[in-house]
Amino acid sequence: MSDPMETWTDRLRDTAPGLEENRARSFVHDLYTAAQNDLGEEEAEADFEREE
């Protein structure tokens, strides 16, 4: 199975051909990290709601 970060980096570079690979990879990494943090916050809030 291929690395999803590489897949998304390639897709981003396909839509913005002038974008350097390092910048594209960094953007994808930052976006993934932010999404994981948001998901963690949503799960924590749902757990709190269930406990009340």
N, C-alpha and C positions, 0 to 999 in steps of 0.2 A: 504494500500500500504506500502511496506517495505521501510526502509531508504536506499537510494542508497549508502550512505557512508558505511553502514554496509555491503551491498552486495559486494561492491568493496573490502572492507577490507577482507571479507571472501574469495573472489576469489584470492586476493594476497596471503593470508595465505595458500590456497590450492596449489599454485604454489611454495611456499617457506615454507614448514611445520615447519621449525625451527625458523621462524621469530616470535618474540614476538608480541602479539596482540597490545600492546601500540605502538610499533614501526610501525607496519603495519597501524594502524589507523592514526598515525601522518603523515606517507608518503602519504596516500590517501588524507588526509586533505590538505597537502602542495601542492600536485599535482592539486587538485580541485581549490585551491585558485589561483595558477599560471595560470591555464586554464581560470578562470574567468577574471583575470587581462588582459591576452592576448586578450580575446574576447572584453573586454571593450576598449582596445587600438585600435583594428581593427574597432570597431563601431565608435569610435571618429574620426579615420582617414577617414572612409567612409563618415561621416557627413561633415567633412571639405572639402572633394573632391566635394561633392554635392553642397556645398555653394559657391564654386569658380566659 
